[in-house]
Amino acid sequence: MLFRELMDGIPHRVEGAPILDFYKKDVKTVTADRHKAGEDALFVCTRTRISDGHDQAFAAYAAGCRLFASERGLGLPSDAVVAIVPDTNSLLSELAARCLGHPARRMTVFGLTGTVGKSSVVHTLTALLRRAGRTVASLTTDGVWMGKAFRPAGSIVPDGADIQALLREFVDAGIEFAVLEFSSYMLEQKSFLSIPFAALLLTDPDLCLRVDRNDPMERDERGIPASLFDSDAPFMIFPADFDGFWEEWAPPSGTRCLSFGEGGDFGAASPVPVSGRKGFGTRLELTFPDGKKSTVSLPVPGDHAIRNALAATALATVAGLLPTEIVKGLSATLPRGRLECIGSCAGRYIYRDTAYTADALRKALAVLGARTEGRLTVLLGSVGGRAKERRAPLGAAAAACADYVYLTADDPDFEDPVAICREMASGMADPDRYCIIPDRRAAIFRAVAEMRPGDTLLLAGKGGQDTQLICGKKERFCEHVIVRQAMEAL
């Protein structure tokens, strides 16, 4: 696309007096990553919590890039073209979408955000769509799923240009539905702009939507920018018990708001705990907006599982799936990484969960403890290089809710896993109720070997991840395979 076409209708002024024919230059890539900048790229100087793209412009220039979008002058050599615009973060997605032919317009796109449950809802929804014969791809914090192919997430959170490139990849592969999970960081970077969503969903009520933010770089773990919902999406879906926003916001004209949960458009009645060969589950009556009810058996326990299933049901209904298709799919779908039963043998159940905070760990253990006849044990670690304040509370929560604890590695990176384990152990009073086994594979083998019929083991922290981060490198680490090997050795 010509630079002139790319900038058409976008208010800007050009720094200095570059060559007269620069508007005729062909742009093949729009990026905010200096490593992707080249002679056919437009480099957009965005700002994040940790870096400012304006400071990386010289590196992009050295890589051959000559076209820039910036909020201020860059002082580059005279052969560089710098288009000065009011807000580069807001423009990145639009410029990338234009360059790639607005790929989102050629499929149905759903967007999700919230504090918990996002990935589980995405996995459940994509499973429902696939079982119904639709082609679907998704983006979560774990990575990208396209069909049965999975591409793990890298160390860099995708920005608006990355998401547009991903959407173009989906279109080229013939995908009908794209399901995108947005973290609060991605929303702050305005990565969702220029995507015509068919529906937007908020997973949980435990936050506030910030309507007005004076400082776009301010960090607030309990809130997300409300601008995601300043959209003309035909459907917006909220928890029925979410009341933190309505006084300050009203849906755009033409948008239909749906709710899920108790008292909502999509609800669950008469939940009953059940157990089977594949683990603990819940049988319930699923209710639809028209009042119809269908019995479904969720193969995962806990109230959070019911909430996530209802959220996925709402989006699946918007996608056009029939209640019969949804019910069959929910009964056969095991959400990846959230109280997921990855092994069972002779009354022993082994689960994994993404719980990496003390509160999340307590909740997961409470659900399993209520259904466990024998001992409840937990294997956990804590990531290296950050979140050190979580370690002692994690140990305390494990000691309070489980009968025995195996402390081990969980993405230690450059930290000594033994030192990390000792920090977790500092929150545990009784040394006879835990052990430290720094090798996670060896810890899983021992934990499984010590199980008896009626026992439940929770592998906490990694959830749906199948890698271990050690000394800066991600190594393959599939707990499904390791648990199967450990159970075969019983």
C-alpha positions as CSV (number, residue, x, y, z in Angstrom):
1,M,0.0,0.0,0.0
2,L,1.3,3.5,-0.8
3,F,2.2,5.7,2.1
4,R,-0.3,8.3,0.8
5,E,-3.1,5.7,0.9
6,L,-2.1,4.5,4.3
7,M,-2.2,8.1,5.8
8,D,-5.4,9.1,3.9
9,G,-7.8,10.9,6.3
10,I,-5.4,10.8,9.3
11,P,-4.4,14.2,10.6
12,H,-0.7,14.6,10.5
13,R,2.2,16.9,9.5
14,V,5.5,15.9,8.1
15,E,8.7,16.8,9.9
16,G,11.3,18.7,7.9
17,A,11.5,18.7,4.1
18,P,11.9,15.2,2.9
19,I,11.9,14.1,-0.7
20,L,8.8,15.1,-2.7
21,D,7.7,11.6,-3.8
22,F,7.8,10.0,-0.3
23,Y,4.0,9.6,-0.4
24,K,4.4,7.2,-3.3
25,K,6.6,4.8,-1.2
26,D,5.2,1.3,-0.9
27,V,4.5,0.1,2.7
28,K,4.3,-3.7,3.2
29,T,4.6,-3.7,7.0
30,V,3.4,-1.6,9.9
31,T,5.1,-2.3,13.2
32,A,6.0,-0.9,16.6
33,D,8.8,-3.4,16.9
34,R,12.2,-2.1,15.8
35,H,13.3,-5.7,15.2
36,K,10.7,-5.9,12.4
37,A,11.4,-2.6,10.9
38,G,13.0,-2.6,7.4
39,E,13.0,-0.6,4.2
40,D,9.4,-1.5,3.4
41,A,8.1,-0.8,6.9
42,L,6.3,2.1,8.6
43,F,7.7,2.3,12.2
44,V,5.1,3.6,14.7
45,C,6.6,5.1,17.8
46,T,4.2,3.8,20.5
47,R,4.6,4.0,24.3
48,T,4.4,1.2,26.8
49,R,4.9,0.8,30.5
50,I,8.5,-0.2,29.9
51,S,9.7,1.5,26.8
52,D,9.1,4.4,24.4
53,G,9.2,3.8,20.7
54,H,10.5,7.3,20.1
55,D,13.7,6.2,21.7
56,Q,14.0,3.3,19.3
57,A,13.6,5.2,16.1
58,F,17.3,5.5,15.4
59,A,17.6,1.7,15.7
60,A,14.7,1.3,13.2
61,Y,16.4,3.8,10.9
62,A,19.7,1.8,11.1
63,A,17.7,-1.3,10.1
64,G,16.7,0.4,6.8
65,C,13.4,1.9,7.8
66,R,12.7,5.4,6.4
67,L,9.0,5.9,7.2
68,F,7.9,6.8,10.8
69,A,4.8,7.8,12.6
70,S,5.6,9.8,15.8
71,E,4.1,12.1,18.4
72,R,7.1,14.4,18.2
73,G,10.2,15.2,16.1
74,L,12.8,12.5,16.0
75,G,15.9,14.2,14.7
76,L,16.5,11.5,12.1
77,P,18.6,12.2,9.0
78,S,16.9,14.1,6.2
79,D,16.0,11.0,4.1
80,A,13.6,9.8,6.9
81,V,10.0,10.7,6.6
82,V,8.4,11.4,10.0
83,A,4.6,11.9,10.1
84,I,3.7,13.6,13.4
85,V,0.3,12.5,14.8
86,P,-1.6,13.1,18.1
87,D,-1.6,9.5,19.4
88,T,0.5,6.7,18.0
89,N,-1.0,4.0,20.3
90,S,-4.4,4.7,18.9
91,L,-3.2,4.7,15.3
92,L,-1.1,1.5,15.3
93,S,-4.0,-0.9,14.9
94,E,-5.7,1.3,12.2
95,L,-2.6,1.6,10.2
96,A,-1.8,-2.1,10.4
97,A,-5.4,-2.9,9.5
98,R,-5.3,-0.7,6.4
99,C,-2.0,-2.1,5.3
100,L,-3.3,-5.7,5.6
101,G,-6.7,-5.0,4.0
102,H,-8.8,-4.9,7.1
103,P,-8.8,-8.7,7.7
104,A,-11.2,-8.6,10.6
105,R,-14.0,-7.5,8.3
106,R,-13.9,-10.9,6.6
107,M,-14.7,-13.1,9.6
108,T,-16.7,-13.0,12.8
109,V,-14.6,-11.7,15.7
110,F,-15.4,-12.1,19.4
111,G,-13.4,-10.2,22.1
112,L,-13.2,-11.1,25.8
113,T,-11.7,-9.4,28.8
114,G,-11.8,-9.6,32.6
115,T,-9.7,-10.6,35.6
116,V,-10.3,-14.3,35.6
117,G,-11.7,-17.0,33.3
118,K,-10.8,-15.5,30.0
119,S,-8.7,-18.3,28.6
120,S,-11.2,-21.0,29.9
121,V,-14.1,-19.2,28.1
122,V,-12.0,-19.0,24.9
123,H,-11.1,-22.7,25.0
124,T,-14.7,-23.7,25.7
125,L,-16.1,-21.5,23.0
126,T,-13.6,-22.7,20.4
127,A,-14.3,-26.3,21.3
128,L,-18.1,-25.7,20.9
129,L,-17.6,-24.1,17.5
130,R,-15.3,-26.8,16.2
131,R,-17.7,-29.6,17.3
132,A,-20.4,-27.8,15.4
133,G,-18.3,-27.8,12.2
134,R,-17.1,-24.2,12.2
135,T,-13.6,-23.2,11.6
136,V,-12.2,-21.1,14.4
137,A,-8.9,-19.7,15.7
138,S,-8.1,-18.0,19.0
139,L,-5.6,-15.9,20.8
140,T,-5.0,-16.3,24.6
141,T,-2.2,-15.5,27.0
142,D,-1.0,-19.1,26.3
143,G,-0.6,-18.5,22.6
144,V,-2.5,-19.0,19.3
145,W,-4.7,-21.9,18.4
146,M,-5.6,-22.4,14.7
147,G,-7.4,-25.7,14.1
148,K,-5.4,-28.3,16.0
149,A,-2.2,-26.3,15.7
150,F,-0.9,-24.4,18.7
151,R,1.8,-21.7,18.7
152,P,3.0,-20.8,22.2
153,A,3.0,-17.2,23.2
154,G,6.4,-15.4,23.1
155,S,7.8,-13.2,25.8
156,I,6.3,-10.0,24.2
157,V,2.6,-9.3,24.6
158,P,1.1,-8.8,21.1
159,D,0.3,-5.2,20.2
160,G,-2.3,-3.8,17.7
161,A,-0.1,-4.5,14.7
162,D,0.6,-8.1,15.8
163,I,-3.1,-8.8,16.3
164,Q,-3.9,-7.4,12.8
165,A,-1.2,-9.6,11.3
166,L,-2.7,-12.6,13.2
167,L,-6.2,-11.8,11.9
168,R,-4.8,-11.7,8.4
169,E,-3.2,-15.1,9.0
170,F,-6.6,-16.4,10.1
171,V,-8.3,-15.0,7.0
172,D,-5.7,-16.6,4.7
173,A,-6.3,-19.9,6.4
174,G,-10.1,-19.7,5.8
175,I,-11.1,-19.2,9.4
176,E,-14.7,-18.2,10.0
177,F,-14.5,-17.2,13.7
178,A,-11.7,-15.5,15.6
179,V,-11.8,-15.4,19.4
180,L,-9.5,-12.9,21.1
181,E,-8.5,-12.6,24.7
182,F,-7.5,-9.1,25.9
183,S,-5.4,-8.5,29.0
184,S,-5.6,-5.2,30.8
185,Y,-2.2,-4.4,29.4
186,M,-3.4,-5.0,25.8
187,L,-6.4,-2.8,26.5
188,E,-4.2,0.0,27.8
189,Q,-2.2,-0.2,24.6
190,K,-5.4,0.0,22.6
191,S,-4.7,-3.2,20.7
192,F,-8.4,-3.8,20.1
193,L,-9.0,-0.7,17.9
194,S,-10.1,-1.1,14.3
195,I,-11.6,-4.6,14.9
196,P,-15.3,-4.8,14.1
197,F,-16.4,-7.1,16.9
198,A,-19.5,-9.2,16.6
199,A,-19.7,-9.5,20.4
200,L,-17.7,-8.4,23.4
201,L,-17.8,-10.2,26.8
202,L,-16.7,-9.4,30.3
203,T,-15.9,-12.6,32.2
204,D,-16.3,-11.6,35.8
205,P,-17.7,-8.8,38.1
206,D,-14.6,-8.5,40.3
207,L,-13.3,-5.3,38.9
208,C,-14.4,-1.8,37.8
209,L,-14.4,-0.5,34.3
210,R,-12.4,2.8,34.2
211,V,-14.4,5.3,32.2
212,D,-12.0,8.2,32.4
213,R,-8.2,7.8,32.8
214,N,-6.1,10.9,33.0
215,D,-2.8,8.9,32.8
216,P,-2.9,6.1,30.2
217,M,0.2,4.5,31.7
218,E,-1.2,4.4,35.2
219,R,-1.4,0.8,36.5
220,D,-4.6,-0.5,38.2
221,E,-4.9,-4.2,38.7
222,R,-8.6,-4.0,39.6
223,G,-9.7,-2.1,36.6
224,I,-9.7,-2.2,32.8
225,P,-10.2,0.6,30.3
226,A,-13.9,0.9,29.4
227,S,-12.9,2.0,25.9
228,L,-13.2,-1.7,24.7
229,F,-16.9,-1.3,25.2
230,D,-17.1,2.0,23.4
231,S,-17.9,-0.1,20.4
232,D,-20.8,-0.6,18.0
233,A,-20.6,-4.4,18.5
234,P,-24.1,-5.9,18.0
235,F,-23.8,-7.8,21.3
236,M,-22.2,-7.1,24.6
237,I,-22.3,-9.8,27.3
238,F,-21.8,-9.1,31.1
239,P,-22.1,-11.1,34.3
240,A,-25.6,-10.8,35.8
241,D,-24.1,-9.6,39.1
242,F,-22.0,-6.9,37.6
243,D,-23.1,-3.5,38.8
244,G,-20.0,-1.4,38.8
245,F,-20.5,0.3,35.5
246,W,-24.1,1.0,34.7
247,E,-24.3,4.4,36.4
248,E,-21.5,5.8,34.2
249,W,-22.1,3.9,30.9
250,A,-24.9,3.0,28.5
251,P,-24.6,0.7,25.6
252,P,-24.3,2.3,22.1
253,S,-27.6,2.5,20.1
254,G,-28.3,-0.8,18.4
255,T,-26.3,-2.9,20.8
256,R,-28.1,-5.7,22.6
257,C,-26.8,-6.5,26.1
258,L,-27.0,-10.0,27.4
259,S,-26.1,-11.4,30.8
260,F,-25.1,-14.7,32.3
261,G,-25.3,-16.1,35.8
262,E,-28.0,-16.1,38.5
263,G,-30.9,-14.0,37.3
264,G,-29.3,-13.5,33.8
265,D,-30.4,-14.4,30.3
266,F,-28.2,-17.5,30.5
267,G,-28.4,-19.4,33.8
268,A,-27.8,-22.6,35.6
269,A,-30.3,-24.3,37.9
270,S,-30.0,-27.2,40.4
271,P,-26.3,-27.9,40.2
272,V,-25.4,-31.3,41.5
273,P,-21.8,-32.6,42.1
274,V,-21.0,-35.8,40.2
275,S,-17.9,-38.0,39.9
276,G,-16.8,-40.3,37.1
277,R,-13.9,-42.0,35.4
278,K,-12.6,-38.6,34.1
279,G,-12.9,-36.8,37.4
280,F,-15.2,-34.6,39.3
281,G,-18.0,-32.7,37.5
282,T,-21.3,-30.9,37.8
283,R,-24.7,-31.7,36.5
284,L,-27.1,-28.8,36.0
285,E,-30.1,-27.4,34.1
286,L,-28.9,-24.9,31.5
287,T,-31.4,-22.1,30.9
288,F,-31.6,-20.0,27.7
289,P,-33.2,-16.5,27.2
290,D,-36.3,-18.1,25.7
291,G,-36.9,-20.0,29.0
292,K,-35.9,-23.4,27.6
293,K,-33.9,-25.7,29.8
294,S,-31.5,-28.5,29.0
295,T,-29.6,-30.9,31.2
296,V,-25.8,-30.7,30.9
297,S,-23.0,-32.5,32.7
298,L,-19.9,-30.3,32.9
299,P,-16.7,-32.5,33.2
300,V,-15.1,-29.9,35.6
301,P,-16.1,-29.0,39.2
302,G,-16.7,-25.6,40.9
303,D,-18.8,-22.5,40.6
304,H,-16.2,-20.9,38.3
305,A,-16.6,-23.7,35.8
306,I,-20.4,-23.0,35.7
307,R,-19.8,-19.3,35.2
308,N,-17.3,-19.9,32.4
309,A,-19.6,-22.4,30.7
310,L,-22.5,-19.9,30.8
311,A,-20.2,-17.2,29.3
312,A,-19.2,-19.5,26.5
313,T,-22.9,-20.5,26.0
314,A,-23.8,-16.9,25.5
315,L,-21.1,-16.3,22.8
316,A,-21.9,-19.6,21.1
317,T,-25.6,-18.6,20.9
318,V,-24.6,-15.3,19.3
319,A,-22.4,-17.3,16.9
320,G,-25.6,-19.2,15.8
321,L,-25.2,-22.5,17.5
322,L,-28.3,-24.4,18.5
323,P,-29.0,-25.3,22.2
324,T,-28.5,-29.0,21.3
325,E,-25.1,-28.3,19.8
326,I,-24.1,-26.3,22.9
327,V,-25.3,-28.9,25.4
328,K,-23.5,-31.7,23.6
329,G,-20.3,-29.6,23.4
330,L,-20.3,-28.6,27.0
331,S,-20.7,-32.1,28.2
332,A,-17.6,-33.2,26.2
333,T,-15.4,-30.2,26.7
334,L,-12.7,-30.0,29.4
335,P,-11.3,-26.5,29.7
336,R,-7.6,-26.4,29.3
337,G,-5.7,-25.5,32.5
338,R,-8.6,-24.7,34.9
339,L,-9.2,-27.6,37.3
340,E,-8.4,-29.9,34.4
341,C,-8.3,-33.6,35.3
342,I,-5.2,-34.9,33.5
343,G,-5.0,-38.3,35.1
344,S,-7.1,-40.8,37.0
345,C,-6.4,-44.4,38.1
346,A,-8.2,-46.6,40.7
347,G,-9.9,-43.7,42.5
348,R,-6.9,-41.4,42.3
349,Y,-7.5,-38.0,40.5
350,I,-4.8,-35.6,39.3
351,Y,-5.7,-32.1,38.4
352,R,-3.9,-29.0,37.2
353,D,-4.9,-25.4,37.5
354,T,-3.4,-22.0,36.7
355,A,-3.5,-20.9,40.3
356,Y,-0.4,-18.8,40.9
357,T,-1.7,-16.6,43.7
358,A,-2.7,-17.5,47.2
359,D,-6.3,-16.6,46.7
360,A,-6.6,-18.6,43.5
361,L,-4.9,-21.6,45.1
362,R,-7.2,-21.6,48.1
363,K,-10.3,-21.5,45.8
364,A,-9.0,-24.4,43.7
365,L,-8.1,-26.5,46.7
366,A,-11.5,-25.7,48.3
367,V,-13.3,-27.1,45.3
368,L,-11.2,-30.3,45.2
369,G,-11.2,-30.7,49.0
370,A,-15.0,-30.8,49.1
371,R,-15.0,-33.8,46.8
372,T,-11.9,-35.7,47.9
373,E,-12.4,-38.8,50.1
374,G,-8.8,-39.3,50.9
375,R,-5.8,-37.0,51.1
376,L,-5.6,-33.7,49.2
377,T,-2.1,-32.9,48.1
378,V,-0.7,-30.0,46.0
379,L,2.4,-29.5,44.0
380,L,3.4,-25.9,43.3
381,G,6.2,-23.5,42.5
382,S,6.6,-19.8,41.9
383,V,8.0,-18.0,38.9
384,G,11.5,-16.7,39.0
385,G,12.6,-13.1,38.7
386,R,9.4,-11.5,39.7
387,A,6.3,-11.7,42.0
388,K,8.5,-12.6,45.1
389,E,5.8,-11.2,47.3
390,R,3.5,-14.1,46.3
391,R,5.7,-16.8,47.5
392,A,5.2,-16.9,51.3
393,P,1.4,-16.4,50.9
394,L,1.3,-19.3,48.4
395,G,3.0,-21.6,50.9
396,A,0.6,-20.5,53.6
397,A,-2.4,-21.1,51.4
398,A,-1.1,-24.5,50.4
399,A,-0.4,-25.5,54.0
400,A,-3.9,-24.3,55.2
401,C,-5.9,-26.1,52.5
402,A,-4.0,-29.3,51.6
403,D,-2.8,-32.3,53.6
404,Y,0.7,-32.3,52.1
405,V,2.6,-30.0,49.8
406,Y,5.4,-30.6,47.2
407,L,7.4,-27.5,46.6
408,T,9.1,-27.5,43.2
409,A,10.1,-25.4,40.1
410,D,7.7,-23.3,38.1
411,D,9.4,-21.3,35.4
412,P,12.4,-20.4,37.6
413,D,14.3,-18.7,34.8
414,F,17.6,-17.5,36.2
415,E,16.7,-18.0,39.9
416,D,17.6,-21.0,42.0
417,P,14.4,-23.0,42.4
418,V,15.6,-24.2,45.8
419,A,15.8,-20.6,47.0
420,I,12.3,-20.0,45.6
421,C,10.9,-23.0,47.3
422,R,12.4,-21.9,50.6
423,E,10.7,-18.6,50.3
424,M,7.4,-20.4,49.8
425,A,8.2,-22.6,52.8
426,S,8.7,-19.5,55.0
427,G,4.9,-19.3,55.0
428,M,4.5,-22.8,56.3
429,A,4.8,-23.6,60.0
430,D,5.0,-27.5,60.0
431,P,8.1,-28.9,58.1
432,D,6.6,-32.4,58.2
433,R,3.8,-31.4,55.9
434,Y,6.0,-30.4,52.9
435,C,9.1,-31.3,51.0
436,I,11.3,-29.5,48.5
437,I,12.0,-31.3,45.2
438,P,13.4,-28.6,42.8
439,D,13.1,-30.8,39.6
440,R,9.4,-30.6,38.7
441,R,9.3,-33.8,36.8
442,A,10.8,-35.7,39.7
443,A,8.4,-34.0,42.1
444,I,5.4,-35.1,40.0
445,F,6.6,-38.7,39.9
446,R,7.0,-38.7,43.7
447,A,3.6,-37.0,44.3
448,V,1.8,-39.5,42.1
449,A,3.7,-42.5,43.6
450,E,2.6,-41.5,47.1
451,M,-1.1,-41.3,46.2
452,R,-3.7,-43.8,47.4
453,P,-7.2,-44.6,46.2
454,G,-9.5,-41.7,47.1
455,D,-6.6,-39.1,47.0
456,T,-6.5,-36.0,44.8
457,L,-3.4,-34.2,43.6
458,L,-3.4,-30.7,42.3
459,L,-0.5,-29.5,40.1
460,A,-0.7,-25.7,40.5
461,G,0.7,-22.8,38.6
462,K,1.4,-23.9,35.1
463,G,-2.2,-24.5,34.0
464,G,-2.3,-25.0,30.2
465,Q,1.3,-24.2,29.6
466,D,3.5,-27.0,28.2
467,T,6.9,-25.4,28.7
468,Q,9.3,-24.6,31.5
469,L,11.3,-21.3,31.4
470,I,14.9,-22.2,32.6
471,C,17.8,-19.8,32.2
472,G,16.1,-17.7,29.7
473,K,15.0,-20.6,27.4
474,K,11.6,-22.2,27.2
475,E,11.9,-26.0,27.3
476,R,9.2,-28.5,26.4
477,F,7.4,-29.7,29.6
478,C,4.1,-31.5,29.1
479,E,2.5,-32.4,32.4
480,H,-0.1,-34.6,30.6
481,V,2.8,-36.8,29.4
482,I,4.7,-36.8,32.7
483,V,1.5,-37.7,34.7
484,R,0.8,-40.6,32.3
485,Q,4.3,-41.9,32.7
486,A,4.1,-41.5,36.5
487,M,0.8,-43.4,36.6
488,E,2.1,-46.2,34.4
489,A,4.9,-46.6,37.0
490,L,2.5,-47.2,39.8
